[in-house]
Amino acid sequence: MRRRMMQRLIRVYAVCLQEFLTTITTTTAAVVVAAATTTTASYYYYYYYYYYYYYYYYYYYHNYYYYYYYRYCCYCSSSSSSPYYYCYCCC
């Protein structure tokens, strides 16, 4: 399941999101964009949250994961009708 999540394509709608993803490691970026609300995914995120605690943090609110990395405020979400994760930034 994790492999399928990480293999999904990403549509980037903000330049700062690309900078956000390239600033952190490739492995972490793959986890960040694999936003999901399942229990399995949540535990997977918690693992990386603690391991990369100095890179970023996130919180869960109304079915969205919000990620903060210094000045970057980004979130990624997915739809059951789409094979893509849609990511946006507020920076």
Biotite code that builds the C-alpha atoms (Angstrom):
import biotite.structure as struc

atoms = struc.array([
    struc.Atom([0.000, 0.000, 0.000], chain_id="A", res_id=1, res_name="MET", atom_name="CA", element="C"),
    struc.Atom([2.771, 2.419, 0.904], chain_id="A", res_id=2, res_name="ARG", atom_name="CA", element="C"),
    struc.Atom([4.526, 1.689, -2.374], chain_id="A", res_id=3, res_name="ARG", atom_name="CA", element="C"),
    struc.Atom([1.368, 2.427, -4.360], chain_id="A", res_id=4, res_name="ARG", atom_name="CA", element="C"),
    struc.Atom([0.908, 5.662, -2.485], chain_id="A", res_id=5, res_name="MET", atom_name="CA", element="C"),
    struc.Atom([4.452, 6.793, -3.127], chain_id="A", res_id=6, res_name="MET", atom_name="CA", element="C"),
    struc.Atom([4.224, 5.877, -6.799], chain_id="A", res_id=7, res_name="GLN", atom_name="CA", element="C"),
    struc.Atom([1.248, 8.105, -7.448], chain_id="A", res_id=8, res_name="ARG", atom_name="CA", element="C"),
    struc.Atom([1.859, 11.078, -9.671], chain_id="A", res_id=9, res_name="LEU", atom_name="CA", element="C"),
    struc.Atom([1.967, 14.577, -8.246], chain_id="A", res_id=10, res_name="ILE", atom_name="CA", element="C"),
    struc.Atom([0.453, 17.674, -9.780], chain_id="A", res_id=11, res_name="ARG", atom_name="CA", element="C"),
    struc.Atom([2.162, 20.797, -8.589], chain_id="A", res_id=12, res_name="VAL", atom_name="CA", element="C"),
    struc.Atom([0.165, 24.036, -8.654], chain_id="A", res_id=13, res_name="TYR", atom_name="CA", element="C"),
    struc.Atom([2.620, 26.385, -6.968], chain_id="A", res_id=14, res_name="ALA", atom_name="CA", element="C"),
    struc.Atom([6.284, 27.135, -7.550], chain_id="A", res_id=15, res_name="VAL", atom_name="CA", element="C"),
    struc.Atom([6.935, 27.319, -3.841], chain_id="A", res_id=16, res_name="CYS", atom_name="CA", element="C"),
    struc.Atom([5.605, 23.776, -3.421], chain_id="A", res_id=17, res_name="LEU", atom_name="CA", element="C"),
    struc.Atom([8.328, 22.492, -5.712], chain_id="A", res_id=18, res_name="GLN", atom_name="CA", element="C"),
    struc.Atom([10.865, 24.376, -3.645], chain_id="A", res_id=19, res_name="GLU", atom_name="CA", element="C"),
    struc.Atom([9.266, 22.951, -0.530], chain_id="A", res_id=20, res_name="PHE", atom_name="CA", element="C"),
    struc.Atom([9.638, 19.408, -1.798], chain_id="A", res_id=21, res_name="LEU", atom_name="CA", element="C"),
    struc.Atom([13.181, 19.784, -3.091], chain_id="A", res_id=22, res_name="THR", atom_name="CA", element="C"),
    struc.Atom([14.384, 21.394, 0.122], chain_id="A", res_id=23, res_name="THR", atom_name="CA", element="C"),
    struc.Atom([13.816, 18.225, 2.113], chain_id="A", res_id=24, res_name="ILE", atom_name="CA", element="C"),
    struc.Atom([15.081, 14.752, 1.276], chain_id="A", res_id=25, res_name="THR", atom_name="CA", element="C"),
    struc.Atom([13.562, 12.647, -1.505], chain_id="A", res_id=26, res_name="THR", atom_name="CA", element="C"),
    struc.Atom([12.280, 10.042, 0.940], chain_id="A", res_id=27, res_name="THR", atom_name="CA", element="C"),
    struc.Atom([10.624, 12.633, 3.118], chain_id="A", res_id=28, res_name="THR", atom_name="CA", element="C"),
    struc.Atom([9.117, 14.364, 0.102], chain_id="A", res_id=29, res_name="ALA", atom_name="CA", element="C"),
    struc.Atom([7.573, 11.082, -1.023], chain_id="A", res_id=30, res_name="ALA", atom_name="CA", element="C"),
    struc.Atom([5.963, 10.720, 2.373], chain_id="A", res_id=31, res_name="VAL", atom_name="CA", element="C"),
    struc.Atom([4.793, 14.312, 2.451], chain_id="A", res_id=32, res_name="VAL", atom_name="CA", element="C"),
    struc.Atom([2.944, 14.132, -0.845], chain_id="A", res_id=33, res_name="VAL", atom_name="CA", element="C"),
    struc.Atom([1.345, 10.791, -0.033], chain_id="A", res_id=34, res_name="ALA", atom_name="CA", element="C"),
    struc.Atom([-1.337, 12.468, 2.046], chain_id="A", res_id=35, res_name="ALA", atom_name="CA", element="C"),
    struc.Atom([-3.998, 10.053, 3.219], chain_id="A", res_id=36, res_name="ALA", atom_name="CA", element="C"),
    struc.Atom([-6.442, 9.644, 6.059], chain_id="A", res_id=37, res_name="THR", atom_name="CA", element="C"),
    struc.Atom([-6.178, 5.909, 6.659], chain_id="A", res_id=38, res_name="THR", atom_name="CA", element="C"),
    struc.Atom([-4.918, 4.550, 9.946], chain_id="A", res_id=39, res_name="THR", atom_name="CA", element="C"),
    struc.Atom([-1.979, 2.823, 8.284], chain_id="A", res_id=40, res_name="THR", atom_name="CA", element="C"),
    struc.Atom([-0.880, 5.985, 6.552], chain_id="A", res_id=41, res_name="ALA", atom_name="CA", element="C"),
    struc.Atom([-1.256, 7.958, 9.757], chain_id="A", res_id=42, res_name="SER", atom_name="CA", element="C"),
    struc.Atom([1.148, 5.696, 11.627], chain_id="A", res_id=43, res_name="TYR", atom_name="CA", element="C"),
    struc.Atom([3.550, 5.911, 8.713], chain_id="A", res_id=44, res_name="TYR", atom_name="CA", element="C"),
    struc.Atom([3.413, 9.688, 8.930], chain_id="A", res_id=45, res_name="TYR", atom_name="CA", element="C"),
    struc.Atom([3.965, 9.674, 12.646], chain_id="A", res_id=46, res_name="TYR", atom_name="CA", element="C"),
    struc.Atom([7.108, 7.655, 12.130], chain_id="A", res_id=47, res_name="TYR", atom_name="CA", element="C"),
    struc.Atom([8.526, 10.181, 9.716], chain_id="A", res_id=48, res_name="TYR", atom_name="CA", element="C"),
    struc.Atom([7.291, 13.074, 11.791], chain_id="A", res_id=49, res_name="TYR", atom_name="CA", element="C"),
    struc.Atom([9.400, 11.937, 14.713], chain_id="A", res_id=50, res_name="TYR", atom_name="CA", element="C"),
    struc.Atom([12.340, 10.969, 12.556], chain_id="A", res_id=51, res_name="TYR", atom_name="CA", element="C"),
    struc.Atom([12.433, 14.254, 10.659], chain_id="A", res_id=52, res_name="TYR", atom_name="CA", element="C"),
    struc.Atom([11.081, 16.436, 13.424], chain_id="A", res_id=53, res_name="TYR", atom_name="CA", element="C"),
    struc.Atom([13.582, 19.179, 12.685], chain_id="A", res_id=54, res_name="TYR", atom_name="CA", element="C"),
    struc.Atom([12.488, 19.441, 9.051], chain_id="A", res_id=55, res_name="TYR", atom_name="CA", element="C"),
    struc.Atom([8.792, 20.034, 9.369], chain_id="A", res_id=56, res_name="TYR", atom_name="CA", element="C"),
    struc.Atom([5.658, 19.362, 11.339], chain_id="A", res_id=57, res_name="TYR", atom_name="CA", element="C"),
    struc.Atom([2.060, 18.839, 10.409], chain_id="A", res_id=58, res_name="TYR", atom_name="CA", element="C"),
    struc.Atom([-1.375, 18.765, 11.881], chain_id="A", res_id=59, res_name="TYR", atom_name="CA", element="C"),
    struc.Atom([-4.619, 17.162, 10.830], chain_id="A", res_id=60, res_name="TYR", atom_name="CA", element="C"),
    struc.Atom([-7.691, 19.320, 10.390], chain_id="A", res_id=61, res_name="TYR", atom_name="CA", element="C"),
    struc.Atom([-10.907, 18.639, 8.491], chain_id="A", res_id=62, res_name="HIS", atom_name="CA", element="C"),
    struc.Atom([-9.504, 15.811, 6.375], chain_id="A", res_id=63, res_name="ASN", atom_name="CA", element="C"),
    struc.Atom([-6.439, 17.738, 5.276], chain_id="A", res_id=64, res_name="TYR", atom_name="CA", element="C"),
    struc.Atom([-2.839, 17.404, 6.270], chain_id="A", res_id=65, res_name="TYR", atom_name="CA", element="C"),
    struc.Atom([-1.163, 20.759, 6.645], chain_id="A", res_id=66, res_name="TYR", atom_name="CA", element="C"),
    struc.Atom([2.593, 20.845, 6.395], chain_id="A", res_id=67, res_name="TYR", atom_name="CA", element="C"),
    struc.Atom([4.867, 23.616, 7.551], chain_id="A", res_id=68, res_name="TYR", atom_name="CA", element="C"),
    struc.Atom([8.512, 23.898, 6.667], chain_id="A", res_id=69, res_name="TYR", atom_name="CA", element="C"),
    struc.Atom([9.976, 27.185, 7.845], chain_id="A", res_id=70, res_name="TYR", atom_name="CA", element="C"),
    struc.Atom([8.196, 29.724, 5.650], chain_id="A", res_id=71, res_name="ARG", atom_name="CA", element="C"),
    struc.Atom([6.336, 27.125, 3.618], chain_id="A", res_id=72, res_name="TYR", atom_name="CA", element="C"),
    struc.Atom([2.731, 26.326, 4.361], chain_id="A", res_id=73, res_name="CYS", atom_name="CA", element="C"),
    struc.Atom([1.581, 23.501, 2.096], chain_id="A", res_id=74, res_name="CYS", atom_name="CA", element="C"),
    struc.Atom([-1.077, 20.848, 2.058], chain_id="A", res_id=75, res_name="TYR", atom_name="CA", element="C"),
    struc.Atom([-1.772, 17.864, -0.149], chain_id="A", res_id=76, res_name="CYS", atom_name="CA", element="C"),
    struc.Atom([-5.015, 16.028, -0.597], chain_id="A", res_id=77, res_name="SER", atom_name="CA", element="C"),
    struc.Atom([-6.465, 13.320, -2.807], chain_id="A", res_id=78, res_name="SER", atom_name="CA", element="C"),
    struc.Atom([-9.860, 12.392, -4.165], chain_id="A", res_id=79, res_name="SER", atom_name="CA", element="C"),
    struc.Atom([-11.369, 8.957, -4.615], chain_id="A", res_id=80, res_name="SER", atom_name="CA", element="C"),
    struc.Atom([-12.195, 9.900, -8.212], chain_id="A", res_id=81, res_name="SER", atom_name="CA", element="C"),
    struc.Atom([-8.671, 11.003, -9.103], chain_id="A", res_id=82, res_name="SER", atom_name="CA", element="C"),
    struc.Atom([-5.337, 9.154, -9.275], chain_id="A", res_id=83, res_name="PRO", atom_name="CA", element="C"),
    struc.Atom([-3.483, 12.336, -8.369], chain_id="A", res_id=84, res_name="TYR", atom_name="CA", element="C"),
    struc.Atom([-2.625, 14.126, -5.188], chain_id="A", res_id=85, res_name="TYR", atom_name="CA", element="C"),
    struc.Atom([-3.367, 17.818, -5.409], chain_id="A", res_id=86, res_name="TYR", atom_name="CA", element="C"),
    struc.Atom([-0.939, 20.023, -3.547], chain_id="A", res_id=87, res_name="CYS", atom_name="CA", element="C"),
    struc.Atom([-1.197, 23.719, -2.742], chain_id="A", res_id=88, res_name="TYR", atom_name="CA", element="C"),
    struc.Atom([0.848, 26.256, -0.856], chain_id="A", res_id=89, res_name="CYS", atom_name="CA", element="C"),
    struc.Atom([-0.153, 29.447, 0.888], chain_id="A", res_id=90, res_name="CYS", atom_name="CA", element="C"),
    struc.Atom([3.259, 31.100, 0.672], chain_id="A", res_id=91, res_name="CYS", atom_name="CA", element="C"),
])
